[in-house]
């Protein structure tokens, strides 16, 4: 299983996702520039750890399903609906699962994030971490997360937690992609290490 670290944090006005950029298989470093944070709709996104091919195909399928659902509803698809759609897709594949762990979240009414395992279990939370560096990231998040943080605080905490994982997890590294989703929209940037 390839390594990775991805985190998701809610704050007073939205959610922030952060993930490192390294893909490695065992001792082999495959890529230093892989994107693991994905916008799924205008107000919902995901951070994913696991097999890159599984990540990419899952994101393509969910983007298509959310566009269809958006046309049916004629309104924004909330994060819990997107999480349930991903859960259904993953459960359908339970005998040949997508080897990914996902944090999906966003803001339509209020900020929310959900963690999904390879079989599609949906767990709501205020903050989460997935991947081989999750233990190190959660060590920082558990100590410093506060409900209703401001955007800058949450973004700094997400970067700090992924950086802590990068320091101790050899499968994680090479920069940090950050995606912030608020009611106004999505913005993305990369933090160098």
C-alpha positions, 0 to 999 in steps of 0.5 A: 500500500502506498503511503500518504498523509491527508488532513481535513479541518472544519473552521467557522466559515468552511473547511480546509484540506491539506495533503503532501505530494509524494507517491512511493511504493516500498523503497521506490519514490515514484513522484514528488508532485502528485495532487491528492486534494480534489474539488468535487463541486464548487463547495465540496472537496476531498483529500485522499490517501491510497492508490493513485489510480483508485483516487483518480477514477473515484474522483472522476466518477464522483464529479460526474455523479454530483453534476447529475445530482446538481441538475436534478436538485437545481441546488448545491449538493451538500457534503453529506450527500457527496459522502453518501454517494462515495460510500455507495460507490465504495460499498458496491466495490467491496469485493474488489475495493478502491484502496483509498481512504478519503476525507470529504467535506465542504460547506453548503449550510454549515461546514462538515467533513466525513471520513470514508474507509475503503469499504465505504463507512462514513464517519462525521467529524470536525477534523480528520487525518488519513494515510500512513502519516495519520498518527503523527498528524492527529497528534498535532490536531488533537492538541491544537484543534478548537471549534470555530477557528478562523480560516488562517488558524485552520489553514496553519494547523492543517499545514503544521499537522501535515508537516509533522507527519512528513518529518516522521513518515518516510512515505510522505513529503515533497510539499503540501497542497492546501485547499480551502472551501468556503461559501464564497468558493474554493481556493488552492495553493501549494506550501513548500517545505 
